[in-house]
């Protein structure tokens, strides 16, 4: 398993989704999909429209860590709480830790 692979976190109701990855010890958020929203996708923080993105999509550029993403979109605490739980689970997953001996598991 690779630490920097893309990961997906959803809220319990499935209405919000975040795509993120571990970068060192940080969770970097790439994009958010709000499945019940119909607004034109856009890029934050510049709020540049992304008409080719699915409706309800927010793409981050540059990629914020979890704390910064929470500040950028504070109304989505349920998503950030779910991502925080997945982040800690991924961080503590022994398969994700580098093997000091270089051997494959």
C-alpha positions as CSV (number, residue, x, y, z in Angstrom):
1,X,0.0,0.0,0.0
2,X,1.3,3.4,-0.9
3,X,1.0,6.3,1.6
4,X,0.5,9.0,-1.1
5,X,-2.3,7.2,-3.0
6,X,-5.6,9.1,-3.5
7,X,-8.1,8.4,-0.7
8,X,-11.8,9.1,-0.6
9,X,-13.9,10.0,2.5
10,X,-17.7,10.3,2.6
11,X,-20.1,11.6,5.2
12,X,-22.3,9.0,6.7
13,X,-25.3,10.1,4.5
14,X,-23.1,10.0,1.3
15,X,-24.0,13.6,0.4
16,X,-20.4,14.9,0.7
17,X,-17.2,13.4,-0.5
18,X,-13.5,14.5,-0.3
19,X,-10.6,13.2,-2.3
20,X,-7.3,13.6,-0.4
21,X,-3.9,12.0,0.2
22,X,-1.3,11.7,2.9
23,X,1.6,14.0,2.2
24,X,4.2,13.4,4.9
25,X,2.1,13.6,8.1
26,X,-0.6,15.9,6.6
27,X,-3.8,15.2,4.9
28,X,-3.9,17.3,1.7
29,X,-7.4,17.8,0.3
30,X,-7.6,17.8,-3.5
31,X,-11.3,18.3,-4.1
32,X,-14.8,18.1,-2.5
33,X,-18.0,16.8,-4.2
34,X,-21.3,18.0,-2.7
35,X,-23.6,15.5,-4.4
36,X,-26.8,17.3,-3.7
37,X,-25.6,20.7,-4.9
38,X,-26.0,21.9,-8.5
39,X,-23.7,24.9,-8.5
40,X,-21.0,25.2,-11.3
41,X,-17.8,23.6,-10.1
42,X,-15.0,26.0,-9.1
43,X,-11.5,26.2,-7.8
44,X,-10.6,27.6,-4.4
45,X,-9.2,29.9,-3.1
46,X,-9.6,32.0,-6.3
47,X,-13.2,30.9,-7.0
48,X,-12.3,30.3,-10.6
49,X,-15.3,28.6,-12.4
50,X,-14.7,25.1,-13.7
51,X,-17.6,24.5,-16.0
52,X,-16.2,21.0,-17.0
53,X,-16.2,19.8,-13.4
54,X,-19.3,18.0,-12.2
55,X,-21.9,20.2,-10.5
56,X,-21.2,20.7,-6.8
57,X,-17.4,20.2,-7.1
58,X,-14.8,22.4,-5.4
59,X,-11.2,21.8,-6.5
60,X,-8.4,23.2,-4.3
61,X,-5.3,24.8,-5.8
62,X,-3.0,24.7,-3.9
63,X,-4.0,21.7,-1.9
64,X,-4.8,22.7,1.7
65,X,-4.2,20.5,4.7
66,X,-7.3,19.5,6.7
67,X,-7.2,22.5,9.0
68,X,-7.1,24.9,6.1
69,X,-9.8,23.1,4.2
70,X,-12.0,23.3,7.3
71,X,-11.4,27.1,7.3
72,X,-12.1,27.4,3.6
73,X,-15.4,25.5,3.8
74,X,-16.5,25.7,7.4
75,X,-20.1,24.7,6.8
76,X,-19.0,21.1,6.1
77,X,-17.8,20.1,9.5
78,X,-19.4,16.7,9.1
79,X,-17.1,16.0,6.1
80,X,-14.0,17.3,7.9
81,X,-14.8,15.2,11.0
82,X,-15.1,12.1,8.8
83,X,-11.9,13.0,7.0
84,X,-10.1,13.5,10.3
85,X,-11.1,10.0,11.4
86,X,-10.0,8.5,8.1
87,X,-6.7,10.5,8.3
88,X,-5.9,9.1,11.7
89,X,-6.8,5.6,10.6
90,X,-4.5,5.9,7.6
91,X,-1.7,7.4,9.6
92,X,-1.8,4.6,12.1
93,X,-2.1,1.8,9.5
94,X,1.1,-0.2,9.7
95,X,0.9,-1.2,6.0
96,X,1.2,2.5,5.1
97,X,4.4,3.0,7.1
98,X,7.7,2.8,5.3
99,X,9.5,-0.4,5.9
100,X,13.0,0.4,7.3
101,X,14.4,-2.8,5.9
102,X,13.2,-2.1,2.4
103,X,11.5,-5.5,2.3
104,X,8.1,-6.0,0.8
105,X,5.2,-7.1,3.0
